Amino acid sequence: MQTYGRDVLEIADELTTAYVEVFTAPPFEHRDPEQTRIAFRKRLEGDVERDGFQAWIERTDDGRIAGFVTGWTTPAPFRTDRSYGAVLDRLGAEQVEELLVGAFEVDELGVLEHARGTGLARRLLETATRERSRAWLLAWNQNHDAIAFYRHLGWQEPEVRGPEHDILVFVNAS
């Protein structure tokens, strides 16, 4: 498994292709591949500038990307763009401050079809969070396999203090 920082941009095209393959397949088949490609690439270019950004990539023996995980340290003040507003709304400011701010935020975790069922997702997630006392991530409420996976690994959902949204928050206070 290779670790990247800002230098992940050197393989941005390859990573973007892998991302599109994962996040336009079920249950994300409603997403347009080209729009997904453009949006992820743009986000990646900004995300590498975040404090504590790291990416881990596992390759197959023939060099293809098998899986990836990206993340960074969640800053204060807590953002309200993207899904952050829904997280704040769902958990409340007190829990966000206590559980998420300063924790490692797992942004993207993906395993390509040819590498599923190998334990790679678990290894990627464990690698990304191994040296961190607190970590968190989001899951879309329709991604039932991912939700079951996070629960199986012992990640927990904080108390919901606000309205329901289409995202679930998981924390791992190892």
URJO-V806546 format. One record per residue. RES is the residue in one letter. SS is DSSP state (~ for helix, > for strand, _ for the rest). OMEGA is omega in radians with two decimals (* if undefined). BURIAL is # if it has 9 or more other ideal C-beta (glycine too) atoms within 8 Angstrom, else .. Layout:
[[RES,SS,OMEGA,BURIAL] [RES,SS,OMEGA,BURIAL]]
This chain:
[[M,_,-3.12,.] [Q,>,3.14,.] [T,>,3.14,.] [Y,>,2.91,#] [G,_,3.11,#] [R,~,-3.12,.] [D,~,3.06,.] [V,~,3.11,#] [L,~,3.09,#] [E,~,3.10,.] [I,~,-3.04,#] [A,~,3.14,#] [D,~,-3.13,.] [E,~,3.12,.] [L,~,3.13,#] [T,~,3.10,#] [T,~,3.11,#] [A,~,3.12,#] [Y,~,-3.13,#] [V,~,3.13,#] [E,~,-3.13,#] [V,~,-2.95,#] [F,~,2.90,#] [T,_,3.04,#] [A,_,3.12,.] [P,_,0.14,.] [P,_,-3.09,.] [F,_,-3.04,#] [E,_,3.09,.] [H,_,-3.12,.] [R,_,3.08,#] [D,_,-3.09,.] [P,~,-3.10,.] [E,~,3.08,.] [Q,~,3.10,.] [T,~,3.12,#] [R,~,-3.10,#] [I,~,-3.10,.] [A,~,-3.13,.] [F,~,-3.11,#] [R,~,3.12,#] [K,~,3.12,.] [R,~,-3.12,.] [L,~,-3.13,#] [E,~,3.06,#] [G,~,-3.08,.] [D,~,-3.12,#] [V,_,3.14,#] [E,_,-3.12,.] [R,_,3.13,#] [D,_,3.08,.] [G,_,-3.12,.] [F,_,3.00,#] [Q,>,3.04,#] [A,>,3.07,#] [W,>,-3.11,#] [I,>,3.06,#] [E,>,-3.14,#] [R,>,3.03,#] [T,_,3.13,#] [D,_,3.14,.] [D,_,3.02,.] [G,_,3.13,.] [R,_,3.05,.] [I,>,3.09,#] [A,>,-3.13,#] [G,>,-3.08,#] [F,>,3.00,#] [V,>,3.08,#] [T,>,3.09,#] [G,>,-3.08,#] [W,>,3.08,#] [T,>,-3.14,#] [T,_,-3.08,#] [P,_,2.93,#] [A,_,-0.06,.] [P,_,-3.14,.] [F,_,-3.10,#] [R,_,3.09,.] [T,_,3.08,.] [D,_,-3.11,.] [R,_,-3.13,.] [S,_,-3.07,.] [Y,~,3.12,#] [G,~,3.11,#] [A,~,3.11,#] [V,~,3.13,#] [L,~,3.13,#] [D,~,-3.06,#] [R,~,-3.03,#] [L,~,-3.06,#] [G,_,-3.05,#] [A,~,-3.09,.] [E,~,3.13,.] [Q,~,3.11,#] [V,~,3.14,#] [E,~,-3.08,#] [E,~,-2.98,.] [L,~,-2.96,#] [L,~,-3.11,#] [V,_,-3.11,#] [G,_,3.11,.] [A,_,3.07,#] [F,>,-3.11,#] [E,>,3.07,#] [V,>,-3.06,#] [D,>,-3.10,.] [E,>,3.04,#] [L,>,-3.12,#] [G,>,3.05,#] [V,>,-3.12,#] [L,_,-3.03,#] [E,~,-3.07,.] [H,~,-3.10,.] [A,~,-3.13,#] [R,_,3.11,#] [G,_,-3.10,.] [T,_,-3.06,.] [G,_,-3.08,.] [L,~,-3.14,#] [A,~,3.11,#] [R,~,-3.13,.] [R,~,3.10,#] [L,~,-3.12,#] [L,~,3.11,#] [E,~,3.11,.] [T,~,-3.09,#] [A,~,-3.04,#] [T,~,-3.02,#] [R,_,-3.03,.] [E,_,-3.09,.] [R,_,-3.13,#] [S,_,3.14,.] [R,_,3.09,#] [A,>,3.11,#] [W,>,3.12,#] [L,>,3.10,#] [L,>,3.00,#] [A,>,3.05,#] [W,>,-3.03,#] [N,_,3.08,#] [Q,_,3.13,.] [N,_,-3.00,#] [H,~,3.13,.] [D,~,3.14,.] [A,~,-3.14,#] [I,~,3.11,#] [A,~,3.13,.] [F,~,-3.13,#] [Y,~,3.11,#] [R,~,3.12,#] [H,~,3.13,.] [L,_,3.10,#] [G,_,3.04,.] [W,_,-3.05,#] [Q,>,3.10,.] [E,_,3.08,.] [P,_,3.10,#] [E,_,3.08,.] [V,_,-3.09,.] [R,_,-3.12,.] [G,_,-3.10,.] [P,_,3.07,.] [E,_,3.06,.] [H,_,3.14,.] [D,_,3.08,.] [I,>,3.04,#] [L,>,3.11,#] [V,>,3.07,#] [F,>,3.08,#] [V,>,3.09,#] [N,>,3.13,#] [A,_,-3.08,.] [S,_,*,.]]
